[in-house]
Amino acid sequence: MSELKGTLHQFPFSILGSLTHFDLSLNSFFGPIPPEIGLVIKLVYLDFSTNQFSGVIPPTIVEEAFS
């Protein structure tokens, strides 16, 4: 457990276009998951489990997964 804390509202998703695996599990992130995560177009694995995110899953994640 790395115990990172905070929100992802200013995370630079736009520079991570080639990222394929993104694991932020077992931390203390909170707030909504930003829709900009859809900019990570090569993403095949995403794990945000065991955090305190709120709100809905951005449609950009689902749209990219099934396109």
Buried (B, 14 or more C-beta within 10 A) or exposed (E): EEEEEEBBEEBEBEEBEEBEEBEBBEBEBEBBBBBBBBBBEEBEEBEBEEBEBEEEEBEBBEEBEEE
